[in-house]
Amino acid sequence: GRGIFTDLEIRFREDSNFTGGDTQLLDAYKKIQQMNSSLNNHLTIFIFDKDNQTIIKYFEKSENELKGLKPLFLPCPDGYETSEYCIEHLFKFDDILKVKDNEDRRIYLKSEFNPKGFHKKQDLIYMKMNQKTLVADDEVFCLQTQNNVALSKAKFAELATGKYLKELDLSNFEKLFLEITYLKNEFYKYTQ
């Protein structure tokens, strides 16, 4: 359903210096935690993919004293048989196949490739199989043309939230927004 969660006022932190991944996000979380300043006046949520055991373990054993600072792992997406997942997994696989640019490029899930990097169904090879990432958004080559057929994550996000938005199943995102709503309600229950 569209038009739900209209009571959530979400502001994304626009930090031009932030270009990193999950470990840089964790560092930013720790810095804010150490500052211990005005974080009891408003709610700040850090959303993490669930694909880095170091970060998962950090939050399992860490005690957060700031009621306005909350870590949140992405909810387990329906449609995937995996214990590790990232934001792109919130899109159904059929939708990942749909979102393409004008050159027919798309993002690929690492699980689409065998351990040597060959695509399980197409004549493609992923050159970065040894990397930790769950999404192949570069270095996926067609064996015939030798062209890179991978779409960047940024371009995927732009297309998914623009041109393709009305065609996509966003039910896994609803689970995320339900968790955000829960955190918001818990926070304001004690600050009113």
Backbone as CSV, one residue per row, in Angstrom:
resi,resn,N_x,N_y,N_z,CA_x,CA_y,CA_z,C_x,C_y,C_z
1,GLY,0.778,-1.186,0.000,0.000,0.000,0.000,0.823,1.255,0.000
2,ARG,0.453,2.153,-0.838,1.077,3.477,-0.877,0.275,4.406,0.032
3,GLY,0.894,5.481,0.465,0.192,6.426,1.321,0.209,6.040,2.788
4,ILE,0.961,4.986,3.141,1.110,4.663,4.557,2.426,5.256,5.033
5,PHE,2.595,5.343,6.334,3.781,5.941,6.956,3.882,7.436,6.676
6,THR,2.745,8.065,6.403,2.771,9.504,6.113,3.056,10.326,7.368
7,ASP,2.961,9.699,8.548,3.247,10.422,9.787,4.733,10.397,10.143
8,LEU,5.539,9.693,9.367,6.975,9.666,9.638,7.638,10.865,8.983
9,GLU,8.358,11.622,9.779,9.146,12.720,9.231,10.599,12.266,9.249
10,ILE,11.106,11.901,8.092,12.450,11.347,8.002,13.355,12.342,7.296
11,ARG,14.481,12.633,7.939,15.502,13.465,7.311,16.757,12.620,7.176
12,PHE,17.233,12.506,5.965,18.463,11.759,5.730,19.632,12.707,5.895
13,ARG,20.631,12.232,6.580,21.813,13.062,6.784,22.560,13.182,5.470
14,GLU,22.717,14.391,5.037,23.452,14.655,3.804,24.878,14.992,4.182
15,ASP,25.738,14.031,4.117,27.128,14.247,4.493,28.001,13.991,3.276
16,SER,28.469,15.059,2.678,29.254,14.928,1.456,30.572,14.204,1.703
17,ASN,30.998,14.128,2.962,32.244,13.431,3.263,32.032,11.925,3.392
18,PHE,30.783,11.504,3.501,30.529,10.084,3.730,30.404,9.340,2.414
19,THR,31.420,8.556,2.094,31.382,7.785,0.858,31.580,6.313,1.157
20,GLY,31.769,5.987,2.413,32.145,4.636,2.763,30.970,3.700,2.935
21,GLY,31.304,2.541,3.423,30.307,1.511,3.635,29.995,1.341,5.106
22,ASP,29.738,0.098,5.470,29.239,-0.211,6.801,30.224,0.113,7.928
23,THR,31.520,-0.073,7.698,32.471,0.213,8.788,32.560,1.718,9.054
24,GLN,32.462,2.533,8.006,32.454,3.986,8.204,31.160,4.422,8.885
25,LEU,30.056,3.752,8.568,28.782,4.053,9.222,28.866,3.715,10.712
26,LEU,29.481,2.592,11.029,29.666,2.220,12.431,30.549,3.243,13.153
27,ASP,31.621,3.701,12.491,32.486,4.721,13.090,31.699,6.002,13.382
28,ALA,30.841,6.404,12.444,30.014,7.601,12.647,29.068,7.399,13.828
29,TYR,28.497,6.220,13.954,27.618,5.883,15.076,28.384,6.025,16.398
30,LYS,29.589,5.459,16.445,30.403,5.513,17.674,30.767,6.950,18.037
31,LYS,31.072,7.775,17.025,31.422,9.179,17.283,30.244,9.914,17.918
32,ILE,29.061,9.709,17.365,27.871,10.364,17.914,27.604,9.855,19.326
33,GLN,27.814,8.567,19.525,27.612,7.981,20.843,28.559,8.623,21.867
34,GLN,29.787,8.867,21.463,30.771,9.479,22.366,30.447,10.944,22.654
35,MET,29.900,11.644,21.678,29.557,13.052,21.888,28.466,13.192,22.943
36,ASN,27.552,12.248,22.991,26.552,12.147,24.060,25.833,13.463,24.310
37,SER,25.592,14.226,23.253,25.058,15.571,23.446,23.539,15.615,23.418
38,SER,22.988,16.224,22.416,21.549,16.506,22.372,20.747,15.348,21.802
39,LEU,21.297,14.148,21.883,20.600,13.030,21.237,19.436,12.477,22.042
40,ASN,19.056,13.156,23.087,17.852,12.717,23.756,16.670,13.598,23.378
41,ASN,16.908,14.610,22.534,15.826,15.493,22.079,15.180,15.008,20.791
42,HIS,15.932,14.278,19.990,15.374,13.744,18.748,15.950,12.354,18.501
43,LEU,15.293,11.626,17.661,15.673,10.244,17.377,16.595,10.194,16.163
44,THR,17.732,9.540,16.316,18.661,9.309,15.209,18.808,7.804,15.042
45,ILE,18.516,7.329,13.840,18.572,5.891,13.552,19.662,5.639,12.510
46,PHE,20.542,4.699,12.812,21.551,4.247,11.854,21.073,2.907,11.308
47,ILE,20.897,2.820,10.000,20.388,1.587,9.377,21.545,0.847,8.721
48,PHE,21.716,-0.411,9.141,22.816,-1.240,8.647,22.291,-2.413,7.826
49,ASP,23.056,-2.757,6.780,22.821,-4.024,6.087,23.109,-5.140,7.082
50,LYS,22.623,-6.323,6.779,22.895,-7.452,7.683,23.848,-8.413,6.966
51,ASP,25.046,-7.918,6.677,26.009,-8.742,5.935,27.419,-8.660,6.497
52,ASN,27.584,-8.037,7.659,28.913,-7.893,8.233,28.874,-8.405,9.673
53,GLN,29.454,-9.579,9.897,29.404,-10.219,11.219,30.074,-9.377,12.304
54,THR,31.101,-8.618,11.944,31.779,-7.774,12.924,30.808,-6.734,13.489
55,ILE,30.035,-6.121,12.619,29.079,-5.094,13.054,27.914,-5.727,13.815
56,ILE,27.435,-6.853,13.345,26.346,-7.553,14.037,26.782,-7.892,15.462
57,LYS,27.989,-8.440,15.601,28.510,-8.804,16.929,28.721,-7.571,17.811
58,TYR,29.168,-6.462,17.211,29.367,-5.231,17.974,28.061,-4.823,18.670
59,PHE,26.954,-4.842,17.931,25.690,-4.399,18.518,25.080,-5.446,19.439
60,GLU,25.415,-6.715,19.242,24.925,-7.747,20.148,25.489,-7.556,21.552
61,LYS,26.744,-7.076,21.632,27.357,-6.948,22.956,27.460,-5.506,23.443
62,SER,27.048,-4.540,22.651,27.210,-3.146,23.068,25.966,-2.651,23.811
63,GLU,26.208,-1.815,24.782,25.133,-1.189,25.552,25.054,0.262,25.118
64,ASN,23.881,0.671,24.685,23.707,2.055,24.267,22.924,2.806,25.337
65,GLU,23.542,3.820,25.891,22.895,4.598,26.949,22.028,5.733,26.403
66,LEU,22.218,6.089,25.152,21.476,7.217,24.579,20.152,6.740,24.006
67,LYS,19.062,7.234,24.583,17.758,6.758,24.100,17.416,7.315,22.716
68,GLY,18.085,8.385,22.301,17.811,8.974,20.998,18.690,8.451,19.876
69,LEU,19.554,7.481,20.174,20.452,6.910,19.165,20.165,5.421,19.045
70,LYS,19.715,4.991,17.879,19.332,3.592,17.704,19.969,2.992,16.451
71,PRO,20.593,1.827,16.618,21.011,1.073,15.422,19.824,0.234,14.952
72,LEU,19.744,0.016,13.659,18.668,-0.810,13.110,19.238,-1.621,11.953
73,PHE,19.098,-2.936,12.057,19.486,-3.786,10.925,18.295,-3.933,10.002
74,LEU,18.568,-3.992,8.718,17.486,-4.200,7.759,16.710,-5.454,8.136
75,PRO,15.391,-5.437,7.992,14.612,-6.642,8.276,14.877,-7.706,7.223
76,CYS,14.703,-8.952,7.606,14.925,-10.065,6.687,13.945,-9.970,5.524
77,PRO,14.442,-9.879,4.312,13.547,-9.714,3.157,12.873,-11.028,2.757
78,ASP,11.606,-10.942,2.406,10.904,-12.104,1.850,11.427,-12.361,0.449
79,GLY,11.535,-13.618,0.088,11.911,-13.960,-1.274,13.356,-14.369,-1.442
80,TYR,14.144,-14.357,-0.367,15.545,-14.754,-0.469,15.854,-15.775,0.616
81,GLU,16.608,-16.791,0.255,17.061,-17.794,1.220,18.487,-17.440,1.617
82,THR,18.636,-16.450,2.480,19.970,-16.011,2.852,19.950,-15.412,4.250
83,SER,21.029,-15.609,4.984,21.112,-15.014,6.323,21.815,-13.656,6.264
84,GLU,22.494,-13.377,5.169,23.145,-12.080,4.978,22.464,-11.368,3.823
85,TYR,22.151,-10.097,4.037,21.458,-9.346,2.994,21.761,-7.862,3.153
86,CYS,21.475,-7.134,2.079,21.738,-5.699,2.053,20.503,-4.987,1.503
87,ILE,20.577,-3.682,1.408,19.411,-2.867,1.028,18.824,-3.306,-0.320
88,GLU,19.668,-3.725,-1.251,19.139,-4.141,-2.563,18.264,-5.388,-2.453
89,HIS,18.476,-6.200,-1.415,17.631,-7.383,-1.214,16.208,-7.023,-0.787
90,LEU,15.981,-5.765,-0.415,14.610,-5.372,-0.100,13.761,-5.308,-1.363
91,PHE,14.411,-5.275,-2.501,13.690,-5.396,-3.777,13.548,-6.881,-4.104
92,LYS,12.381,-7.282,-4.576,12.191,-8.672,-4.999,13.124,-8.942,-6.185
93,PHE,13.547,-10.192,-6.316,14.494,-10.525,-7.378,13.936,-10.183,-8.767
94,ASP,12.649,-10.453,-8.989,12.035,-10.108,-10.281,12.133,-8.612,-10.570
95,ASP,12.077,-7.804,-9.513,12.201,-6.358,-9.699,13.643,-5.952,-9.997
96,ILE,14.597,-6.643,-9.378,16.006,-6.381,-9.692,16.254,-6.654,-11.180
97,LEU,15.617,-7.696,-11.704,15.765,-8.016,-13.134,15.150,-6.940,-14.021
98,LYS,14.114,-6.272,-13.533,13.387,-5.248,-14.302,14.161,-3.941,-14.451
99,VAL,14.834,-3.530,-13.388,15.433,-2.184,-13.339,16.721,-2.165,-14.168
100,LYS,16.605,-1.592,-15.367,17.737,-1.530,-16.296,17.868,-0.119,-16.848
101,ASP,19.092,0.231,-17.213,19.300,1.531,-17.853,19.119,1.389,-19.366
102,ASN,19.372,2.466,-20.093,19.177,2.467,-21.553,20.114,1.517,-22.283
103,GLU,21.194,1.115,-21.626,22.138,0.178,-22.242,21.900,-1.250,-21.756
104,ASP,20.740,-1.487,-21.131,20.325,-2.819,-20.677,21.183,-3.354,-19.525
105,ARG,21.848,-2.453,-18.799,22.645,-2.870,-17.646,21.751,-2.953,-16.419
106,ARG,22.117,-3.847,-15.482,21.391,-3.970,-14.219,22.370,-4.352,-13.117
107,ILE,21.925,-4.292,-11.875,22.758,-4.820,-10.806,22.561,-6.329,-10.775
108,TYR,23.555,-7.030,-10.269,23.499,-8.485,-10.130,23.739,-8.836,-8.672
109,LEU,23.090,-9.875,-8.220,23.387,-10.383,-6.889,24.542,-11.361,-7.020
110,LYS,25.440,-11.342,-6.064,26.596,-12.231,-6.106,26.147,-13.695,-6.176
111,SER,24.997,-13.972,-5.586,24.471,-15.342,-5.582,24.068,-15.832,-6.974
112,GLU,24.029,-14.951,-7.955,23.731,-15.357,-9.333,24.942,-16.008,-10.017
113,PHE,26.101,-15.954,-9.359,27.346,-16.452,-9.943,27.859,-17.649,-9.157
114,ASN,28.580,-18.532,-9.857,29.213,-19.658,-9.153,30.492,-19.157,-8.472
115,PRO,31.133,-19.984,-7.646,32.320,-19.512,-6.910,33.464,-19.001,-7.798
116,LYS,33.524,-19.440,-9.058,34.581,-18.955,-9.964,34.197,-17.648,-10.652
117,GLY,32.946,-17.184,-10.450,32.530,-15.914,-11.024,31.673,-16.030,-12.268
118,PHE,31.406,-17.240,-12.733,30.570,-17.397,-13.918,29.097,-17.349,-13.536
119,HIS,28.312,-16.591,-14.313,26.869,-16.498,-14.064,26.253,-17.871,-14.277
120,LYS,25.300,-18.220,-13.430,24.702,-19.558,-13.471,23.777,-19.767,-14.661
121,LYS,23.274,-18.695,-15.276,22.311,-18.844,-16.375,22.680,-18.092,-17.646
122,GLN,23.574,-17.120,-17.557,23.942,-16.317,-18.724,25.441,-16.405,-18.973
123,ASP,25.868,-15.993,-20.149,27.298,-15.988,-20.489,27.957,-14.722,-19.960
124,LEU,28.078,-14.660,-18.642,28.658,-13.506,-17.970,29.692,-13.987,-16.964
125,ILE,30.626,-13.104,-16.654,31.593,-13.400,-15.589,31.724,-12.177,-14.689
126,TYR,31.762,-12.433,-13.387,31.952,-11.376,-12.383,33.399,-11.466,-11.913
127,MET,34.139,-10.392,-12.094,35.578,-10.398,-11.849,35.961,-10.170,-10.383
128,LYS,34.995,-9.851,-9.536,35.316,-9.521,-8.142,34.667,-10.496,-7.153
129,MET,34.631,-11.778,-7.487,33.992,-12.758,-6.611,34.630,-12.819,-5.231
130,ASN,35.901,-12.455,-5.135,36.587,-12.528,-3.837,36.232,-11.366,-2.916
131,GLN,35.502,-10.374,-3.411,35.121,-9.246,-2.553,33.928,-9.609,-1.678
132,LYS,33.818,-8.916,-0.561,32.805,-9.212,0.450,31.390,-8.815,0.018
133,THR,31.263,-7.941,-0.921,29.966,-7.391,-1.311,28.964,-8.466,-1.747
134,LEU,27.690,-8.216,-1.515,26.624,-9.136,-1.947,26.052,-8.739,-3.299
135,VAL,26.394,-7.541,-3.760,25.857,-7.012,-5.016,26.998,-6.748,-5.984
136,ALA,26.841,-7.257,-7.194,27.817,-7.001,-8.256,27.319,-5.805,-9.065
137,ASP,27.950,-4.659,-8.849,27.509,-3.453,-9.565,28.615,-2.880,-10.457
138,ASP,29.617,-3.707,-10.717,30.721,-3.329,-11.599,31.481,-4.611,-11.933
139,GLU,32.228,-4.585,-13.020,33.080,-5.726,-13.384,32.292,-7.013,-13.671
140,VAL,31.090,-6.880,-14.212,30.346,-8.040,-14.729,30.425,-7.917,-16.247
141,PHE,31.096,-8.894,-16.857,31.353,-8.797,-18.291,30.620,-9.877,-19.071
142,CYS,30.106,-9.478,-20.227,29.519,-10.414,-21.181,30.676,-11.145,-21.853
143,LEU,30.610,-12.472,-21.890,31.713,-13.249,-22.475,31.834,-13.043,-23.982
144,GLN,30.720,-12.734,-24.665,30.785,-12.507,-26.118,31.356,-11.122,-26.460
145,THR,30.766,-10.080,-25.861,31.135,-8.708,-26.240,32.261,-8.132,-25.387
146,GLN,32.504,-8.731,-24.225,33.472,-8.252,-23.245,33.095,-6.888,-22.669
147,ASN,31.828,-6.496,-22.826,31.341,-5.236,-22.250,30.908,-5.454,-20.807
148,ASN,31.103,-4.419,-19.989,30.602,-4.440,-18.616,29.083,-4.265,-18.677
149,VAL,28.339,-5.203,-18.115,26.877,-5.157,-18.181,26.258,-4.827,-16.817
150,ALA,27.102,-4.434,-15.855,26.611,-4.138,-14.512,26.245,-2.663,-14.376
151,LEU,25.159,-2.437,-13.664,24.674,-1.099,-13.349,25.181,-0.738,-11.956
152,SER,25.606,0.498,-11.756,26.077,0.902,-10.421,24.899,0.923,-9.445
153,LYS,25.223,0.734,-8.159,24.175,0.791,-7.128,23.489,2.152,-7.136
154,ALA,24.259,3.204,-7.318,23.684,4.557,-7.321,22.694,4.728,-8.474
155,LYS,23.056,4.235,-9.647,22.158,4.345,-10.805,20.929,3.458,-10.602
156,PHE,21.124,2.282,-10.013,19.989,1.409,-9.694,19.020,2.143,-8.769
157,ALA,19.540,2.763,-7.722,18.685,3.478,-6.768,17.939,4.617,-7.459
158,GLU,18.638,5.329,-8.335,18.011,6.437,-9.062,16.860,5.917,-9.934
159,LEU,17.083,4.835,-10.666,16.040,4.273,-11.536,14.894,3.647,-10.734
160,ALA,15.241,2.950,-9.645,14.220,2.265,-8.839,13.298,3.263,-8.140
161,THR,13.831,4.410,-7.758,13.011,5.400,-7.067,12.418,6.419,-8.034
162,GLY,12.743,6.291,-9.293,12.224,7.205,-10.319,11.382,6.459,-11.338
163,LYS,11.985,6.209,-12.464,11.322,5.617,-13.630,10.547,4.324,-13.315
164,TYR,11.087,3.460,-12.451,10.487,2.145,-12.211,9.633,2.063,-10.945
165,LEU,9.588,3.122,-10.153,8.996,3.052,-8.816,7.595,2.430,-8.793
166,LYS,6.716,2.855,-9.675,5.328,2.386,-9.654,5.199,0.905,-10.028
167,GLU,6.232,0.335,-10.637,6.187,-1.069,-11.068,6.728,-2.038,-10.017
168,LEU,7.325,-1.537,-8.951,8.065,-2.393,-8.035,7.251,-2.793,-6.807
169,ASP,7.534,-3.988,-6.303,6.925,-4.504,-5.078,7.767,-3.993,-3.903
170,LEU,7.188,-3.125,-3.104,7.932,-2.497,-2.014,7.580,-3.089,-0.643
171,SER,7.006,-4.279,-0.624,6.542,-4.848,0.652,7.678,-5.072,1.648
172,ASN,8.871,-5.390,1.175,9.995,-5.537,2.113,10.380,-4.190,2.743
173,PHE,10.165,-3.100,2.014,10.423,-1.772,2.577,9.386,-1.433,3.645
174,GLU,8.163,-1.930,3.479,7.141,-1.711,4.503,7.601,-2.285,5.834
175,LYS,8.247,-3.460,5.796,8.784,-4.053,7.032,9.800,-3.124,7.685
176,LEU,10.653,-2.509,6.884,11.642,-1.565,7.405,10.950,-0.364,8.051
177,PHE,9.956,0.200,7.362,9.277,1.375,7.897,8.442,1.043,9.128
178,LEU,7.961,-0.183,9.233,7.281,-0.602,10.466,8.264,-0.595,11.634
179,GLU,9.479,-1.053,11.407,10.496,-1.041,12.464,10.884,0.387,12.844
180,ILE,10.989,1.266,11.854,11.285,2.675,12.134,10.153,3.293,12.948
181,THR,8.916,2.995,12.558,7.746,3.499,13.293,7.759,3.012,14.736
182,TYR,8.110,1.752,14.941,8.191,1.207,16.291,9.223,1.974,17.120
183,LEU,10.420,2.188,16.559,11.466,2.931,17.269,11.008,4.358,17.586
184,LYS,10.342,4.975,16.621,9.821,6.339,16.825,8.816,6.354,17.969
185,ASN,7.873,5.415,17.961,6.842,5.375,19.000,7.435,5.103,20.372
186,GLU,8.434,4.211,20.438,9.101,3.927,21.712,9.832,5.165,22.223
187,PHE,10.496,5.876,21.318,11.241,7.072,21.703,10.311,8.142,22.261
188,TYR,9.216,8.419,21.542,8.326,9.499,21.955,7.446,9.139,23.133
189,LYS,7.297,7.845,23.390,6.540,7.421,24.553,7.194,7.937,25.840
190,TYR,8.524,8.016,25.820,9.263,8.414,27.019,9.712,9.874,27.018
191,THR,9.536,10.567,25.911,9.995,11.968,25.870,8.852,12.943,26.016
192,GLN,7.633,12.490,25.930,6.470,13.406,26.027,6.260,13.845,27.454
